[in-house]
């Protein structure tokens, strides 16, 4: 994820964003949050994003 590189880079400029829905936040706890125009990472090790397999099972993939 580029956000982690941006956090470590002193001459960082602009980061594109992705807005995570409530469903995605339920399935992927720890996803970055956007507040007041700023993107915030969490304080967990690595990317800090997990997967809740029980929550994911509630939203099976449907072929378009």
PyMOL Python script that loads the backbone (N, CA, C, O; Angstrom):
from pymol import cmd

cmd.read_pdbstr("""\
ATOM      1  N   UNK A   1       0.854  -1.173   0.000  1.00  0.00           N
ATOM      2  CA  UNK A   1       0.000   0.000   0.000  1.00  0.00           C
ATOM      3  C   UNK A   1       0.899   1.235   0.000  1.00  0.00           C
ATOM      4  O   UNK A   1       1.821   1.331   0.810  1.00  0.00           O
ATOM      5  N   UNK A   2       0.642   2.153  -0.879  1.00  0.00           N
ATOM      6  CA  UNK A   2       1.461   3.354  -1.011  1.00  0.00           C
ATOM      7  C   UNK A   2       1.406   4.242   0.218  1.00  0.00           C
ATOM      8  O   UNK A   2       2.347   4.990   0.480  1.00  0.00           O
ATOM      9  N   UNK A   3       0.325   4.173   0.972  1.00  0.00           N
ATOM     10  CA  UNK A   3       0.199   5.040   2.142  1.00  0.00           C
ATOM     11  C   UNK A   3       1.378   4.835   3.092  1.00  0.00           C
ATOM     12  O   UNK A   3       1.865   5.806   3.672  1.00  0.00           O
ATOM     13  N   UNK A   4       1.847   3.603   3.267  1.00  0.00           N
ATOM     14  CA  UNK A   4       2.944   3.338   4.190  1.00  0.00           C
ATOM     15  C   UNK A   4       4.247   3.947   3.677  1.00  0.00           C
ATOM     16  O   UNK A   4       5.050   4.443   4.468  1.00  0.00           O
ATOM     17  N   UNK A   5       4.464   3.914   2.380  1.00  0.00           N
ATOM     18  CA  UNK A   5       5.634   4.575   1.802  1.00  0.00           C
ATOM     19  C   UNK A   5       5.512   6.091   1.992  1.00  0.00           C
ATOM     20  O   UNK A   5       6.487   6.761   2.331  1.00  0.00           O
ATOM     21  N   UNK A   6       4.325   6.613   1.775  1.00  0.00           N
ATOM     22  CA  UNK A   6       4.097   8.052   1.941  1.00  0.00           C
ATOM     23  C   UNK A   6       4.386   8.508   3.374  1.00  0.00           C
ATOM     24  O   UNK A   6       4.923   9.596   3.583  1.00  0.00           O
ATOM     25  N   UNK A   7       4.034   7.685   4.353  1.00  0.00           N
ATOM     26  CA  UNK A   7       4.267   8.039   5.752  1.00  0.00           C
ATOM     27  C   UNK A   7       5.756   8.133   6.078  1.00  0.00           C
ATOM     28  O   UNK A   7       6.157   8.865   6.983  1.00  0.00           O
ATOM     29  N   UNK A   8       6.568   7.388   5.334  1.00  0.00           N
ATOM     30  CA  UNK A   8       8.003   7.362   5.599  1.00  0.00           C
ATOM     31  C   UNK A   8       8.799   8.315   4.709  1.00  0.00           C
ATOM     32  O   UNK A   8      10.014   8.438   4.870  1.00  0.00           O
ATOM     33  N   UNK A   9       8.135   8.984   3.781  1.00  0.00           N
ATOM     34  CA  UNK A   9       8.823   9.817   2.788  1.00  0.00           C
ATOM     35  C   UNK A   9       8.659  11.308   3.145  1.00  0.00           C
ATOM     36  O   UNK A   9       7.538  11.816   3.141  1.00  0.00           O
ATOM     37  N   UNK A  10       9.761  12.011   3.452  1.00  0.00           N
ATOM     38  CA  UNK A  10       9.642  13.404   3.880  1.00  0.00           C
ATOM     39  C   UNK A  10       9.161  14.363   2.786  1.00  0.00           C
ATOM     40  O   UNK A  10       8.639  15.431   3.106  1.00  0.00           O
ATOM     41  N   UNK A  11       9.321  14.013   1.509  1.00  0.00           N
ATOM     42  CA  UNK A  11       8.887  14.912   0.439  1.00  0.00           C
ATOM     43  C   UNK A  11       7.635  14.385  -0.259  1.00  0.00           C
ATOM     44  O   UNK A  11       7.439  14.610  -1.453  1.00  0.00           O
ATOM     45  N   UNK A  12       6.802  13.691   0.487  1.00  0.00           N
ATOM     46  CA  UNK A  12       5.552  13.141  -0.034  1.00  0.00           C
ATOM     47  C   UNK A  12       4.602  14.254  -0.481  1.00  0.00           C
ATOM     48  O   UNK A  12       4.546  15.314   0.142  1.00  0.00           O
ATOM     49  N   UNK A  13       3.867  14.013  -1.548  1.00  0.00           N
ATOM     50  CA  UNK A  13       2.939  15.017  -2.076  1.00  0.00           C
ATOM     51  C   UNK A  13       1.484  14.639  -1.896  1.00  0.00           C
ATOM     52  O   UNK A  13       0.880  14.970  -0.875  1.00  0.00           O
ATOM     53  N   UNK A  14       0.911  13.950  -2.872  1.00  0.00           N
ATOM     54  CA  UNK A  14      -0.525  13.664  -2.885  1.00  0.00           C
ATOM     55  C   UNK A  14      -0.744  12.159  -3.022  1.00  0.00           C
ATOM     56  O   UNK A  14      -0.055  11.496  -3.797  1.00  0.00           O
ATOM     57  N   UNK A  15      -1.704  11.622  -2.269  1.00  0.00           N
ATOM     58  CA  UNK A  15      -2.058  10.203  -2.333  1.00  0.00           C
ATOM     59  C   UNK A  15      -3.483  10.086  -2.855  1.00  0.00           C
ATOM     60  O   UNK A  15      -4.389  10.758  -2.362  1.00  0.00           O
ATOM     61  N   UNK A  16      -3.679   9.225  -3.859  1.00  0.00           N
ATOM     62  CA  UNK A  16      -5.045   8.946  -4.295  1.00  0.00           C
ATOM     63  C   UNK A  16      -5.742   8.192  -3.176  1.00  0.00           C
ATOM     64  O   UNK A  16      -5.090   7.556  -2.348  1.00  0.00           O
ATOM     65  N   UNK A  17      -7.055   8.264  -3.151  1.00  0.00           N
ATOM     66  CA  UNK A  17      -7.778   7.634  -2.055  1.00  0.00           C
ATOM     67  C   UNK A  17      -8.795   6.621  -2.555  1.00  0.00           C
ATOM     68  O   UNK A  17      -9.223   6.653  -3.709  1.00  0.00           O
ATOM     69  N   UNK A  18      -9.162   5.738  -1.670  1.00  0.00           N
ATOM     70  CA  UNK A  18     -10.242   4.783  -1.910  1.00  0.00           C
ATOM     71  C   UNK A  18     -11.158   4.867  -0.700  1.00  0.00           C
ATOM     72  O   UNK A  18     -10.704   4.733   0.436  1.00  0.00           O
ATOM     73  N   UNK A  19     -12.423   5.083  -0.933  1.00  0.00           N
ATOM     74  CA  UNK A  19     -13.379   5.149   0.166  1.00  0.00           C
ATOM     75  C   UNK A  19     -13.915   3.749   0.433  1.00  0.00           C
ATOM     76  O   UNK A  19     -14.481   3.115  -0.457  1.00  0.00           O
ATOM     77  N   UNK A  20     -13.738   3.271   1.657  1.00  0.00           N
ATOM     78  CA  UNK A  20     -14.173   1.935   2.036  1.00  0.00           C
ATOM     79  C   UNK A  20     -15.595   2.006   2.589  1.00  0.00           C
ATOM     80  O   UNK A  20     -15.885   2.804   3.480  1.00  0.00           O
ATOM     81  N   UNK A  21     -16.474   1.164   2.054  1.00  0.00           N
ATOM     82  CA  UNK A  21     -17.864   1.120   2.528  1.00  0.00           C
ATOM     83  C   UNK A  21     -17.905   0.447   3.907  1.00  0.00           C
ATOM     84  O   UNK A  21     -16.922  -0.143   4.355  1.00  0.00           O
ATOM     85  N   UNK A  22     -19.046   0.550   4.555  1.00  0.00           N
ATOM     86  CA  UNK A  22     -19.221  -0.095   5.860  1.00  0.00           C
ATOM     87  C   UNK A  22     -19.036  -1.603   5.737  1.00  0.00           C
ATOM     88  O   UNK A  22     -18.491  -2.235   6.642  1.00  0.00           O
ATOM     89  N   UNK A  23     -19.483  -2.183   4.632  1.00  0.00           N
ATOM     90  CA  UNK A  23     -19.326  -3.624   4.398  1.00  0.00           C
ATOM     91  C   UNK A  23     -17.849  -3.993   4.308  1.00  0.00           C
ATOM     92  O   UNK A  23     -17.412  -4.956   4.937  1.00  0.00           O
ATOM     93  N   UNK A  24     -17.078  -3.232   3.530  1.00  0.00           N
ATOM     94  CA  UNK A  24     -15.644  -3.526   3.414  1.00  0.00           C
ATOM     95  C   UNK A  24     -14.926  -3.351   4.741  1.00  0.00           C
ATOM     96  O   UNK A  24     -14.012  -4.113   5.056  1.00  0.00           O
ATOM     97  N   UNK A  25     -15.327  -2.361   5.519  1.00  0.00           N
ATOM     98  CA  UNK A  25     -14.701  -2.156   6.831  1.00  0.00           C
ATOM     99  C   UNK A  25     -15.011  -3.316   7.773  1.00  0.00           C
ATOM    100  O   UNK A  25     -14.187  -3.680   8.612  1.00  0.00           O
ATOM    101  N   UNK A  26     -16.210  -3.896   7.630  1.00  0.00           N
ATOM    102  CA  UNK A  26     -16.573  -5.048   8.456  1.00  0.00           C
ATOM    103  C   UNK A  26     -15.719  -6.260   8.078  1.00  0.00           C
ATOM    104  O   UNK A  26     -15.233  -6.975   8.955  1.00  0.00           O
ATOM    105  N   UNK A  27     -15.537  -6.490   6.791  1.00  0.00           N
ATOM    106  CA  UNK A  27     -14.772  -7.640   6.312  1.00  0.00           C
ATOM    107  C   UNK A  27     -13.267  -7.433   6.495  1.00  0.00           C
ATOM    108  O   UNK A  27     -12.546  -8.382   6.800  1.00  0.00           O
ATOM    109  N   UNK A  28     -12.791  -6.206   6.311  1.00  0.00           N
ATOM    110  CA  UNK A  28     -11.366  -5.891   6.414  1.00  0.00           C
ATOM    111  C   UNK A  28     -11.107  -4.872   7.527  1.00  0.00           C
ATOM    112  O   UNK A  28     -10.843  -3.703   7.245  1.00  0.00           O
ATOM    113  N   UNK A  29     -11.183  -5.308   8.787  1.00  0.00           N
ATOM    114  CA  UNK A  29     -10.903  -4.364   9.877  1.00  0.00           C
ATOM    115  C   UNK A  29      -9.463  -3.863   9.802  1.00  0.00           C
ATOM    116  O   UNK A  29      -8.543  -4.618   9.489  1.00  0.00           O
ATOM    117  N   UNK A  30      -9.289  -2.588  10.093  1.00  0.00           N
ATOM    118  CA  UNK A  30      -7.964  -1.982  10.043  1.00  0.00           C
ATOM    119  C   UNK A  30      -7.704  -1.216   8.760  1.00  0.00           C
ATOM    120  O   UNK A  30      -6.627  -0.644   8.588  1.00  0.00           O
ATOM    121  N   UNK A  31      -8.684  -1.197   7.847  1.00  0.00           N
ATOM    122  CA  UNK A  31      -8.512  -0.447   6.601  1.00  0.00           C
ATOM    123  C   UNK A  31      -8.284   1.031   6.920  1.00  0.00           C
ATOM    124  O   UNK A  31      -8.792   1.529   7.924  1.00  0.00           O
ATOM    125  N   UNK A  32      -7.532   1.732   6.083  1.00  0.00           N
ATOM    126  CA  UNK A  32      -7.276   3.157   6.348  1.00  0.00           C
ATOM    127  C   UNK A  32      -8.575   3.954   6.452  1.00  0.00           C
ATOM    128  O   UNK A  32      -9.585   3.616   5.834  1.00  0.00           O
ATOM    129  N   UNK A  33      -8.523   5.006   7.240  1.00  0.00           N
ATOM    130  CA  UNK A  33      -9.683   5.884   7.406  1.00  0.00           C
ATOM    131  C   UNK A  33      -9.350   7.260   6.862  1.00  0.00           C
ATOM    132  O   UNK A  33      -8.208   7.712   6.939  1.00  0.00           O
ATOM    133  N   UNK A  34     -10.353   7.918   6.312  1.00  0.00           N
ATOM    134  CA  UNK A  34     -10.183   9.276   5.796  1.00  0.00           C
ATOM    135  C   UNK A  34     -11.050  10.196   6.650  1.00  0.00           C
ATOM    136  O   UNK A  34     -12.265  10.026   6.749  1.00  0.00           O
ATOM    137  N   UNK A  35     -10.387  11.174   7.262  1.00  0.00           N
ATOM    138  CA  UNK A  35     -11.087  12.145   8.113  1.00  0.00           C
ATOM    139  C   UNK A  35     -10.553  13.526   7.791  1.00  0.00           C
ATOM    140  O   UNK A  35      -9.343  13.750   7.827  1.00  0.00           O
ATOM    141  N   UNK A  36     -11.433  14.443   7.481  1.00  0.00           N
ATOM    142  CA  UNK A  36     -11.034  15.828   7.248  1.00  0.00           C
ATOM    143  C   UNK A  36     -10.030  15.993   6.119  1.00  0.00           C
ATOM    144  O   UNK A  36      -9.204  16.906   6.149  1.00  0.00           O
ATOM    145  N   UNK A  37     -10.096  15.113   5.122  1.00  0.00           N
ATOM    146  CA  UNK A  37      -9.188  15.210   3.990  1.00  0.00           C
ATOM    147  C   UNK A  37      -7.842  14.533   4.193  1.00  0.00           C
ATOM    148  O   UNK A  37      -6.980  14.601   3.317  1.00  0.00           O
ATOM    149  N   UNK A  38      -7.646  13.875   5.344  1.00  0.00           N
ATOM    150  CA  UNK A  38      -6.395  13.175   5.638  1.00  0.00           C
ATOM    151  C   UNK A  38      -6.653  11.677   5.731  1.00  0.00           C
ATOM    152  O   UNK A  38      -7.695  11.252   6.229  1.00  0.00           O
ATOM    153  N   UNK A  39      -5.699  10.875   5.250  1.00  0.00           N
ATOM    154  CA  UNK A  39      -5.802   9.420   5.343  1.00  0.00           C
ATOM    155  C   UNK A  39      -4.978   8.953   6.539  1.00  0.00           C
ATOM    156  O   UNK A  39      -3.808   9.308   6.676  1.00  0.00           O
ATOM    157  N   UNK A  40      -5.598   8.156   7.399  1.00  0.00           N
ATOM    158  CA  UNK A  40      -4.942   7.668   8.605  1.00  0.00           C
ATOM    159  C   UNK A  40      -4.777   6.163   8.550  1.00  0.00           C
ATOM    160  O   UNK A  40      -5.720   5.438   8.232  1.00  0.00           O
ATOM    161  N   UNK A  41      -3.582   5.695   8.859  1.00  0.00           N
ATOM    162  CA  UNK A  41      -3.351   4.264   8.997  1.00  0.00           C
ATOM    163  C   UNK A  41      -3.593   3.881  10.453  1.00  0.00           C
ATOM    164  O   UNK A  41      -3.757   4.749  11.311  1.00  0.00           O
ATOM    165  N   UNK A  42      -3.614   2.590  10.727  1.00  0.00           N
ATOM    166  CA  UNK A  42      -3.766   2.152  12.109  1.00  0.00           C
ATOM    167  C   UNK A  42      -2.384   1.876  12.704  1.00  0.00           C
ATOM    168  O   UNK A  42      -1.375   2.034  12.016  1.00  0.00           O
ATOM    169  N   UNK A  43      -2.329   1.472  13.958  1.00  0.00           N
ATOM    170  CA  UNK A  43      -1.038   1.255  14.614  1.00  0.00           C
ATOM    171  C   UNK A  43      -0.662  -0.222  14.723  1.00  0.00           C
ATOM    172  O   UNK A  43       0.164  -0.593  15.557  1.00  0.00           O
ATOM    173  N   UNK A  44      -1.261  -1.059  13.890  1.00  0.00           N
ATOM    174  CA  UNK A  44      -0.968  -2.492  13.898  1.00  0.00           C
ATOM    175  C   UNK A  44       0.275  -2.781  13.057  1.00  0.00           C
ATOM    176  O   UNK A  44       0.617  -1.988  12.180  1.00  0.00           O
ATOM    177  N   UNK A  45       0.957  -3.903  13.307  1.00  0.00           N
ATOM    178  CA  UNK A  45       2.153  -4.231  12.520  1.00  0.00           C
ATOM    179  C   UNK A  45       1.815  -4.532  11.062  1.00  0.00           C
ATOM    180  O   UNK A  45       0.689  -4.910  10.738  1.00  0.00           O
ATOM    181  N   UNK A  46       2.801  -4.359  10.193  1.00  0.00           N
ATOM    182  CA  UNK A  46       2.599  -4.597   8.756  1.00  0.00           C
ATOM    183  C   UNK A  46       1.630  -3.585   8.194  1.00  0.00           C
ATOM    184  O   UNK A  46       1.650  -2.414   8.575  1.00  0.00           O
ATOM    185  N   UNK A  47       0.783  -4.034   7.290  1.00  0.00           N
ATOM    186  CA  UNK A  47      -0.250  -3.133   6.769  1.00  0.00           C
ATOM    187  C   UNK A  47      -1.346  -2.899   7.798  1.00  0.00           C
ATOM    188  O   UNK A  47      -2.077  -1.912   7.716  1.00  0.00           O
ATOM    189  N   UNK A  48      -1.463  -3.807   8.771  1.00  0.00           N
ATOM    190  CA  UNK A  48      -2.445  -3.642   9.831  1.00  0.00           C
ATOM    191  C   UNK A  48      -3.866  -3.933   9.411  1.00  0.00           C
ATOM    192  O   UNK A  48      -4.807  -3.618  10.138  1.00  0.00           O
ATOM    193  N   UNK A  49      -4.033  -4.530   8.245  1.00  0.00           N
ATOM    194  CA  UNK A  49      -5.369  -4.851   7.742  1.00  0.00           C
ATOM    195  C   UNK A  49      -5.577  -6.346   7.881  1.00  0.00           C
ATOM    196  O   UNK A  49      -4.741  -7.139   7.446  1.00  0.00           O
ATOM    197  N   UNK A  50      -6.678  -6.728   8.479  1.00  0.00           N
ATOM    198  CA  UNK A  50      -6.986  -8.129   8.709  1.00  0.00           C
ATOM    199  C   UNK A  50      -8.173  -8.519   7.826  1.00  0.00           C
ATOM    200  O   UNK A  50      -8.712  -7.684   7.099  1.00  0.00           O
ATOM    201  N   UNK A  51      -8.575  -9.780   7.893  1.00  0.00           N
ATOM    202  CA  UNK A  51      -9.790 -10.223   7.205  1.00  0.00           C
ATOM    203  C   UNK A  51     -10.628 -10.999   8.207  1.00  0.00           C
ATOM    204  O   UNK A  51     -10.132 -11.887   8.900  1.00  0.00           O
ATOM    205  N   UNK A  52     -11.889 -10.653   8.272  1.00  0.00           N
ATOM    206  CA  UNK A  52     -12.837 -11.350   9.138  1.00  0.00           C
ATOM    207  C   UNK A  52     -13.571 -12.349   8.245  1.00  0.00           C
ATOM    208  O   UNK A  52     -14.494 -11.981   7.519  1.00  0.00           O
ATOM    209  N   UNK A  53     -13.157 -13.604   8.304  1.00  0.00           N
ATOM    210  CA  UNK A  53     -13.705 -14.616   7.398  1.00  0.00           C
ATOM    211  C   UNK A  53     -15.179 -14.881   7.652  1.00  0.00           C
ATOM    212  O   UNK A  53     -15.911 -15.193   6.713  1.00  0.00           O
ATOM    213  N   UNK A  54     -15.637 -14.767   8.896  1.00  0.00           N
ATOM    214  CA  UNK A  54     -17.067 -14.956   9.184  1.00  0.00           C
ATOM    215  C   UNK A  54     -17.886 -13.836   8.540  1.00  0.00           C
ATOM    216  O   UNK A  54     -18.956 -14.082   7.982  1.00  0.00           O
ATOM    217  N   UNK A  55     -17.378 -12.617   8.621  1.00  0.00           N
ATOM    218  CA  UNK A  55     -18.078 -11.493   7.979  1.00  0.00           C
ATOM    219  C   UNK A  55     -18.039 -11.658   6.468  1.00  0.00           C
ATOM    220  O   UNK A  55     -19.032 -11.389   5.791  1.00  0.00           O
ATOM    221  N   UNK A  56     -16.900 -12.098   5.927  1.00  0.00           N
ATOM    222  CA  UNK A  56     -16.775 -12.277   4.484  1.00  0.00           C
ATOM    223  C   UNK A  56     -17.759 -13.321   3.967  1.00  0.00           C
ATOM    224  O   UNK A  56     -18.272 -13.193   2.856  1.00  0.00           O
ATOM    225  N   UNK A  57     -18.024 -14.350   4.762  1.00  0.00           N
ATOM    226  CA  UNK A  57     -18.959 -15.405   4.349  1.00  0.00           C
ATOM    227  C   UNK A  57     -20.380 -14.864   4.166  1.00  0.00           C
ATOM    228  O   UNK A  57     -21.184 -15.453   3.443  1.00  0.00           O
ATOM    229  N   UNK A  58     -20.681 -13.747   4.820  1.00  0.00           N
ATOM    230  CA  UNK A  58     -22.019 -13.142   4.667  1.00  0.00           C
ATOM    231  C   UNK A  58     -22.181 -12.434   3.324  1.00  0.00           C
ATOM    232  O   UNK A  58     -23.295 -12.093   2.927  1.00  0.00           O
ATOM    233  N   UNK A  59     -21.065 -12.216   2.628  1.00  0.00           N
ATOM    234  CA  UNK A  59     -21.093 -11.476   1.365  1.00  0.00           C
ATOM    235  C   UNK A  59     -20.401 -12.282   0.269  1.00  0.00           C
ATOM    236  O   UNK A  59     -19.320 -11.901  -0.182  1.00  0.00           O
ATOM    237  N   UNK A  60     -21.009 -13.398  -0.171  1.00  0.00           N
ATOM    238  CA  UNK A  60     -20.347 -14.226  -1.181  1.00  0.00           C
ATOM    239  C   UNK A  60     -20.198 -13.479  -2.512  1.00  0.00           C
ATOM    240  O   UNK A  60     -21.022 -12.639  -2.872  1.00  0.00           O
ATOM    241  N   UNK A  61     -19.122 -13.813  -3.225  1.00  0.00           N
ATOM    242  CA  UNK A  61     -18.861 -13.183  -4.531  1.00  0.00           C
ATOM    243  C   UNK A  61     -19.938 -13.603  -5.510  1.00  0.00           C
ATOM    244  O   UNK A  61     -20.315 -14.773  -5.571  1.00  0.00           O
ATOM    245  N   UNK A  62     -20.428 -12.645  -6.274  1.00  0.00           N
ATOM    246  CA  UNK A  62     -21.423 -12.911  -7.316  1.00  0.00           C
ATOM    247  C   UNK A  62     -20.838 -12.487  -8.644  1.00  0.00           C
ATOM    248  O   UNK A  62     -20.409 -11.344  -8.803  1.00  0.00           O
ATOM    249  N   UNK A  63     -20.820 -13.390  -9.586  1.00  0.00           N
ATOM    250  CA  UNK A  63     -20.300 -13.085 -10.912  1.00  0.00           C
ATOM    251  C   UNK A  63     -21.161 -12.001 -11.563  1.00  0.00           C
ATOM    252  O   UNK A  63     -22.388 -12.101 -11.559  1.00  0.00           O
ATOM    253  N   UNK A  64     -20.522 -10.962 -12.124  1.00  0.00           N
ATOM    254  CA  UNK A  64     -21.316  -9.892 -12.746  1.00  0.00           C
ATOM    255  C   UNK A  64     -22.054 -10.376 -13.973  1.00  0.00           C
ATOM    256  O   UNK A  64     -22.766  -9.601 -14.611  1.00  0.00           O
TER     257      UNK A  64
END
""", "prot")
cmd.dss("prot")
cmd.show_as("cartoon", "prot")
cmd.util.cbc("prot")
cmd.orient("prot")
